[in-house]
Amino acid sequence: MDSRDAVNPDVAAHLESVRADVPGSKNIREVFTKEIMADFNHTKVVCLARELHDRVVIQNSFDSIQRAINELHILKPGEGLVEIELAADKNSLTIRDNGAGLSSKSAAEVLTRVGASGKSYRKNAGFRGIGRLAGIVFSDTVTFTTKTRGENEETTVVFNAKAMRAAMAPGKGSSKSAQILLKESVHAYKSPSNEIKRHYFQVKLDGFTDAPDECISSSEMSDFISQVAPVPFSSEFPFVQKIKDAAEKHQIPVEEVAITIKDGEGKPERVYKRYVSEYDFESGKVNLADCHIEASTSGQWWAWIGKKSESGAYTDPRVSGLRVRVRNIQIDGTEIVREIFREHAKSYVRFQDYYLGEIYMNAGALVPNARRDGFEEDAAWKKVRGELAAVVTSLGKEAYSVSTTGQNSVEAQRENLEKAKKNIRRLKKSDFQDADAAIKLSTDITKYQKQIAKGSQGADLPTLAEFQAIGAELVDIKREALARVGTAVMDLDRERVQQEARDEILREIMVLLEEQLSPGCYSEVREILVATFDIDADRA
């Protein structure tokens, strides 16, 4: 029996109260503007909406699975599953979970409620009630299908996203009220089900406009999910047990859920975090030397930080940097910690990518903002940010020390000498026609000479002798390069070298000042130095 008419009156009745969920709203575009459409630039909105949708749908699935395990006891720990399927024609996407689902009595009301949610940020990963509808921005239809255990029918709610998007366009004036447009664009119905014991929630996006990469590429979706979602660590990561022990000790768990991705007719594949035993970095491949645990004295967070013995930034954006997580769901990639570096340890900001790791927050202590790219600026977050500032400053100093030691080592200078030899051979081959290349070679050698001078301090006699031999060869190469491009170039080179040397000295002075002065005093001194000596503020 088709029972659509039995549900539609409930939907229509609920739509009469939509305006109460978003105080002061007059039309449907205002409803969405409250959260994701402050600037209806199509590209910007699609990018934000697709991430908001994918992230929040996963969060909601996670919440539903946790409810099925912890409250309803219809799943055992470890039985939760989120399945993502990309259609073979790359024009639809389905996300399905085996969580608690929604009852037929409340499903239509819950799914048509815009901008309001009954969830608590203290208990739930997704709680604002808008993200599930973000797919409207880039899909023709958004269809929700759900069922709870013990019921003999499932509920389906369909949003005509294409019509809604057209009505929200600035050229249309967004004249229709939220209630009218939702009545015209949303329909719901119930269908009989013989699978009484089944429980699920499904979202299907059909008909893409400017399809997001994650919706048409399983590898892109996998990369996204591996970073954002609460998926397990890979068995290739050697510090899993140490992290589990830290989570138990500090009473902030690393919650997990199984997620699979199916591409067309292919087999579903499990997604894991990308942390492994070996990583790409600036100088090649490197293994982690240690997994260091940091923790808040107030108990609001703990972190694991991967450390390596070699200097250089990780080059894989899926793992590089320190990432903040709430209930093991990532909040805004690496930008939160990078911003703390900028505010409190600017001299070390480049070292953010010299580390990898995760910071797990107490879910009840902080309130994520609507876009899930940060936290509400309240007293709790300010306190935590201050604690993290002390950690990143210490990490910056450590990375700076390793970097300086590496740059000044005999091995590093041997590599620099080989680079210089290669470049002088190239210049000889072109009969020194490229004056700019000669100047750059001279500048590089001057930098190497300063590093040799630092490395020579306190070196034993064999090391000192090797430094001197490398330095002598570099002097010969520099002399040959400049002799062939004329006096004018030598003068220009001298000016550049002097400028770079001065800037390097000033940067080192700033590092020392930052260590010794209070943040406020250091900030004032830095502004004076930047203005007086015309230093590049981003590199100072």
C-alpha positions in Angstrom: 0.0 0.0 0.0 1.3 3.5 -0.9 1.1 5.5 2.3 2.5 8.8 1.1 -0.6 10.7 2.0 -0.3 9.5 5.6 3.0 11.3 6.0 2.6 14.4 3.9 0.2 16.1 6.4 2.9 15.7 9.1 5.5 17.2 6.8 3.2 20.1 5.9 2.3 20.7 9.6 6.0 20.8 10.5 6.9 23.2 7.7 4.5 25.7 9.3 7.0 26.0 12.2 10.2 26.2 10.2 10.6 30.0 10.8 10.6 29.4 14.5 13.8 27.3 14.1 15.6 30.3 12.6 14.4 33.4 14.3 13.8 36.4 12.1 14.1 34.5 8.8 11.8 35.6 6.1 12.7 33.3 3.2 14.5 30.1 2.4 17.7 31.8 1.4 17.9 33.5 4.8 17.5 30.1 6.4 20.6 28.7 4.6 22.5 32.1 4.9 22.5 31.6 8.7 24.9 28.7 8.3 26.5 28.3 4.8 25.4 31.0 2.3 26.6 34.3 3.7 28.3 34.8 0.3 26.5 33.2 -2.6 29.6 32.9 -4.7 28.8 29.6 -6.4 32.3 28.1 -6.3 32.9 29.1 -2.7 29.5 27.7 -1.6 29.9 24.4 -3.4 33.4 23.9 -1.9 32.1 24.7 1.6 28.9 22.8 1.2 30.4 19.6 -0.2 32.8 19.4 2.8 30.1 20.3 5.2 27.9 17.7 3.8 30.4 14.8 3.6 31.8 15.7 7.1 28.4 16.1 8.8 26.8 13.1 7.2 29.7 11.0 8.5 29.3 12.7 11.9 25.6 11.9 12.0 26.2 8.3 11.0 28.8 8.0 13.8 26.3 9.5 16.4 23.6 7.1 15.2 25.9 4.0 15.5 27.1 5.1 19.0 23.4 5.4 20.0 22.7 1.9 18.7 25.6 0.6 20.7 25.5 2.5 24.0 21.8 3.3 24.4 19.7 0.9 22.4 22.1 -2.1 22.6 21.1 -3.3 19.2 24.8 -3.3 18.0 27.9 -4.6 19.7 31.0 -2.5 19.9 32.8 -2.9 16.6 29.7 -3.8 14.6 29.0 -0.2 13.4 29.5 0.3 9.7 29.2 3.3 7.3 29.1 2.4 3.6 29.8 5.0 0.9 29.0 4.1 -2.7 29.9 6.2 -5.8 27.8 5.4 -8.8 29.4 4.0 -11.9 28.2 7.0 -13.9 29.7 9.4 -11.4 26.4 11.2 -11.0 25.2 10.0 -7.6 26.6 9.2 -4.2 25.0 7.1 -1.4 26.1 7.1 2.3 24.4 4.5 4.5 24.9 3.4 8.1 23.6 0.6 10.3 23.0 3.0 13.2 19.8 3.5 15.2 17.8 5.2 12.4 14.8 7.4 12.8 11.3 6.2 13.7 8.5 6.6 11.3 6.8 8.9 13.7 9.6 11.4 13.9 11.6 10.9 10.7 9.7 13.4 8.5 9.7 16.1 11.2 13.4 15.7 12.0 14.6 15.6 8.3 12.6 18.7 7.3 13.7 20.7 10.3 16.1 23.4 9.0 18.7 25.1 11.2 17.7 23.3 14.4 18.8 20.2 16.1 18.0 18.4 19.3 21.5 17.1 19.7 24.0 18.3 22.3 27.6 19.3 21.3 28.7 17.6 24.5 27.5 14.2 23.4 27.2 14.3 19.6 29.7 14.8 16.8 27.1 16.6 14.6 24.7 18.8 16.4 23.7 22.0 14.5 21.0 20.5 12.2 22.1 22.2 8.9 25.0 20.1 7.4 22.8 17.2 6.3 21.1 19.6 3.8 24.3 21.1 2.4 24.1 18.6 -0.5 21.3 20.8 -1.8 23.9 23.2 -3.2 25.4 20.7 -5.7 22.8 18.0 -6.3 19.5 17.8 -8.1 17.8 15.7 -5.4 18.7 14.8 -1.9 16.9 11.7 -0.6 16.9 10.4 3.0 15.7 6.9 3.8 15.5 5.5 7.3 14.1 2.8 9.5 14.4 1.8 13.1 14.5 -1.8 14.6 11.1 -3.2 15.3 9.2 -1.2 12.7 7.6 -2.6 9.6 8.0 0.5 7.4 10.7 2.8 6.2 10.4 6.6 5.7 11.7 8.5 2.7 12.0 12.2 2.5 13.0 13.8 -0.9 14.3 17.3 -1.4 14.0 18.8 -4.9 17.4 20.5 -4.5 17.5 21.9 -8.0 14.2 23.8 -7.5 15.4 25.0 -4.1 18.7 26.2 -5.5 17.0 28.1 -8.3 14.7 29.8 -5.8 17.7 30.8 -3.6 19.6 32.4 -6.5 20.1 36.2 -6.0 18.4 36.8 -9.4 15.2 35.3 -8.2 15.1 37.6 -5.2 14.5 34.6 -2.9 11.0 35.9 -2.5 9.3 32.7 -1.3 9.0 32.0 2.4 10.8 29.0 3.9 7.5 27.3 4.5 6.1 27.7 1.0 9.3 26.7 -0.8 9.8 23.6 1.4 6.1 22.6 0.9 6.7 22.8 -2.9 10.1 21.1 -2.9 9.9 18.4 -0.3 7.8 15.3 -0.2 7.8 12.3 2.1 6.3 8.9 2.1 6.4 5.5 3.9 7.0 2.1 2.3 6.4 -1.3 3.9 9.3 -3.4 5.0 9.5 -7.0 6.0 12.9 -6.7 7.6 11.7 -5.9 11.1 15.1 -6.3 12.8 16.9 -4.0 10.4 17.8 -0.4 11.3 19.6 2.1 9.0 19.9 5.7 7.7 20.7 6.5 4.1 21.5 9.7 2.2 21.5 9.7 -1.5 22.7 12.6 -3.7 21.6 12.5 -7.3 22.4 14.7 -10.3 25.6 16.7 -9.6 26.3 20.2 -10.7 30.0 21.0 -10.8 30.6 17.6 -9.1 33.0 17.7 -6.2 36.1 15.6 -6.6 35.1 13.4 -3.6 31.8 12.6 -5.3 33.3 11.3 -8.5 36.6 9.8 -7.4 36.9 7.0 -4.9 40.5 7.9 -4.2 39.6 11.5 -3.4 36.8 10.4 -1.1 39.1 7.9 0.6 41.8 10.6 1.2 39.1 12.9 2.6 37.6 10.2 4.9 41.0 9.0 6.1 41.7 12.5 7.5 38.3 13.7 8.7 36.4 10.6 9.9 36.9 8.5 13.1 38.5 5.6 11.2 41.0 3.2 12.8 44.8 3.3 12.5 46.4 1.1 9.9 48.2 -2.0 11.1 51.3 -0.5 9.4 51.4 2.2 12.1 53.8 1.1 14.8 52.5 3.2 17.7 48.9 2.1 17.8 49.2 0.5 21.3 51.0 3.5 22.7 48.2 5.7 21.5 45.5 3.4 23.0 47.3 3.4 26.3 47.5 7.2 26.3 43.8 7.5 25.5 42.9 5.3 28.5 45.3 7.1 30.8 44.0 10.6 29.9 40.3 9.5 29.7 39.7 11.0 26.3 39.0 8.0 24.0 40.0 7.5 20.4 36.5 6.4 19.1 36.4 4.5 15.8 33.9 3.3 13.2 34.4 1.1 10.2 33.9 2.9 6.9 34.0 1.4 3.4 34.0 2.9 0.0 32.6 1.2 -3.1 33.3 2.5 -6.6 30.7 1.5 -9.1 30.8 -2.3 -9.5 34.0 -2.6 -7.5 34.3 -4.2 -4.1 33.9 -2.2 -0.9 37.3 -1.2 0.5 38.0 -0.3 4.2 39.4 3.2 4.9 42.2 3.7 7.5 44.2 6.7 8.7 47.2 7.2 6.5 49.8 7.0 9.3 52.3 4.2 8.5 55.9 3.4 9.3 57.7 5.3 6.5 56.9 8.8 5.1 57.9 11.0 2.3 59.7 14.2 3.4 61.8 16.9 1.7 65.0 14.8 1.7 63.5 11.5 0.7 62.1 8.8 3.0 62.1 8.8 6.8 60.8 6.7 9.7 59.4 8.0 12.9 61.9 7.9 15.7 59.4 8.4 18.5 55.7 8.9 19.3 55.7 11.5 22.0 52.7 12.0 24.3 51.7 15.5 25.5 48.7 16.1 27.8 46.9 19.1 29.3 47.2 19.7 33.0 43.5 20.6 33.1 42.6 17.3 31.4 40.9 19.0 28.4 43.2 17.4 25.7 46.0 15.0 25.0 48.1 14.5 21.9 50.5 12.2 20.2 53.3 13.8 18.2 55.4 11.8 15.7 59.1 12.9 15.8 61.9 12.0 13.4 65.7 12.4 13.7 66.1 14.2 10.4 65.2 17.8 9.6 62.6 18.6 6.9 58.9 18.9 6.2 56.6 16.0 5.4 55.4 16.3 1.9 52.2 14.1 2.1 49.3 16.6 2.9 47.2 13.7 4.2 49.4 13.2 7.2 51.7 16.3 7.6 51.1 18.7 10.5 49.3 18.5 13.8 45.5 18.0 13.6 42.8 18.7 16.2 40.1 16.1 16.7 36.9 16.0 18.7 35.5 12.5 19.2 38.2 11.5 16.7 36.6 13.7 14.0 39.0 16.2 12.5 38.4 19.9 12.9 39.8 22.0 10.0 42.9 20.1 9.0 46.2 21.6 10.2 45.1 25.2 10.1 44.1 25.5 13.8 47.6 24.6 15.0 49.2 26.6 12.2 47.3 29.6 13.4 48.6 29.0 16.9 52.1 28.9 15.5 51.5 32.3 13.8 50.2 33.9 17.0 52.6 32.6 19.5 55.7 31.2 17.7 55.8 33.1 14.4 59.5 32.5 14.0 58.8 28.8 13.9 55.7 28.6 11.8 57.5 26.8 9.0 58.1 23.9 11.4 54.4 22.9 11.6 54.9 20.4 8.8 58.1 19.1 10.3 55.8 17.1 12.6 52.7 14.9 12.3 50.2 13.9 15.0 46.8 14.4 16.5 45.4 16.4 19.4 42.3 14.8 21.0 39.9 17.3 22.7 37.5 16.6 25.5 34.2 16.7 23.7 32.3 18.3 26.5 34.8 21.2 27.0 34.8 23.0 23.6 32.1 24.0 21.1 32.9 23.5 17.5 31.7 26.3 15.2 29.1 25.7 12.5 31.6 25.2 9.7 33.6 22.7 11.8 36.8 24.6 11.0 37.4 25.8 14.6 35.8 26.4 17.9 33.6 29.1 19.4 35.8 31.8 20.9 34.9 31.3 24.5 37.0 31.1 27.7 37.5 27.4 27.5 39.0 27.5 24.0 41.2 30.5 24.9 42.6 28.5 27.8 43.2 25.4 25.7 44.8 27.5 22.9 47.2 29.0 25.5 48.2 25.5 26.6 48.8 24.4 23.0 50.8 27.6 22.4 53.4 26.4 24.9 53.6 23.0 23.2 54.0 24.4 19.7 56.7 26.9 20.8 58.7 24.0 22.4 58.3 22.0 19.2 59.3 24.9 17.1 62.5 25.4 19.1 63.3 21.6 18.9 62.8 21.6 15.1 64.9 24.7 14.7 67.7 23.1 16.6 67.5 19.9 14.5 67.3 22.0 11.3 70.3 24.1 12.2 72.4 21.1 13.3 71.5 19.4 10.0 72.3 22.4 7.8 75.7 22.8 9.5 76.7 19.1 9.3 79.5 17.8 7.1 77.1 15.6 5.3 74.9 18.6 4.4 77.9 20.6 3.2 79.0 17.7 1.0 75.6 17.7 -0.6 75.8 21.5 -1.0 79.3 21.2 -2.7 77.9 18.6 -5.1 75.0 21.0 -6.0 77.5 23.9 -6.5 79.7 21.7 -8.8 76.7 20.6 -10.8 75.6 24.3 -11.3 79.1 25.5 -12.3 79.3 22.7 -14.9 75.9 23.9 -16.3 77.2 27.5 -16.4 80.4 26.4 -18.2 78.4 24.5 -20.8 76.4 27.7 -21.6 79.6 29.8 -21.6 78.3 31.7 -18.6 75.5 33.3 -20.6 73.0 33.2 -17.7 74.2 36.0 -15.3 71.3 35.4 -13.0 72.2 31.8 -12.5 75.8 32.8 -11.7 74.5 35.3 -9.1 72.3 32.7 -7.5 75.1 30.3 -7.3 77.3 32.9 -5.6 74.5 33.7 -3.2 74.0 30.0 -2.4 77.7 29.5 -1.7 77.7 32.5 0.6 74.9 30.8 2.6 76.9 27.5 2.6 79.9 29.3 3.9 78.0 30.7 6.8 76.7 27.2 7.7 80.3 25.9 7.5 81.4 28.7 9.9 78.7 27.7 12.4 79.4 24.0 12.0 83.2 24.5 12.6 82.6 26.0 16.0 83.6 23.4 18.5 84.3 20.7 15.8 87.0 18.2 16.3 90.1 18.4 14.1 89.1 15.8 11.5 85.7 17.4 11.0 87.2 20.9 11.0 89.7 19.8 8.3 86.8 18.4 6.2 84.9 21.7 6.6 87.9 23.7 5.5 88.4 21.5 2.4 84.7 21.9 1.4 84.9 25.6 2.0 88.0 26.0 -0.2 86.3 24.2 -3.1 83.3 26.4 -2.7 85.4 29.6 -2.8 87.0 28.4 -6.1 83.6 27.8 -7.6 82.3 31.1 -6.5 85.3 33.0 -7.8 85.1 31.3 -11.2 81.4 32.0 -11.5 81.7 35.7 -10.7 84.9 36.3 -12.7 83.1 35.3 -15.9 80.1 37.7 -15.6 81.9 41.0 -14.9 82.5 43.5 -12.1 79.0 44.9 -12.2 77.6 41.5 -11.4 80.1 41.1 -8.6 78.9 44.4 -7.1 75.3 43.3 -7.4 76.1 40.0 -5.9 77.9 41.6 -3.0 74.8 43.7 -2.3 72.5 40.7 -2.3 74.9 38.7 -0.1 75.0 41.6 2.4 71.2 41.9 2.4 70.7 38.2 2.9 73.3 38.0 5.7 71.7 41.0 7.5 68.2 39.4 7.2 69.5 36.1 8.5 71.1 37.7 11.5 67.9 39.6 12.2 65.9 36.4 12.0 68.2 34.7 14.5 67.9 37.7 16.8 64.1 37.5 16.6 64.3 33.8 17.6 66.3 34.7 20.7 64.0 37.6 21.6 60.9 35.4 21.3 62.5 32.9 23.7 63.3 35.6 26.3 60.4 38.2 26.0 56.8 38.0 26.9 54.4 37.5 23.9 53.2 41.1 24.1 56.6 42.6 24.4 58.0 40.4 21.7 55.2 41.4 19.3 56.0 45.1 19.8 59.7 44.6 19.3 59.1 42.5 16.2 56.9 45.2 14.7 59.6 47.8 15.3 62.3 45.6 13.7 60.1 44.7 10.7 59.4 48.4 10.1 62.9 49.7 10.7 64.8 47.1 8.6 62.1 46.4 6.0 62.1 42.7 6.7 59.6 40.4 5.0 57.0 40.0 7.8 56.0 36.5 6.7 59.5 35.2 7.0 60.5 37.2 10.1 
